Amino acid sequence: MAVVITDTCISCDACLDECPTESIVDNDENPTGEDIYYVH
């Protein structure tokens, strides 16, 4: 089942624990090296 977070990202880390497939990573694990959240 797909889950879509529609809230505007404010970099609060709340989505990291809520993602059932752990598909959202923070800057420490961001493969692009950019200062954003990365969803894979």
C-alpha positions, 0 to 999 in steps of 0.5 A: 500500500502506498503512503503519501505524506502531503504536509510541507516538509519542515525538516522535523524528522517526524516522517522518518519514524512514520514511514512503514518501509523506512524509505525516507532518510535524513541528511546523514544517509542522503545519497545525493549529499544535498540538504534535503530529505531523500525518499527512495 
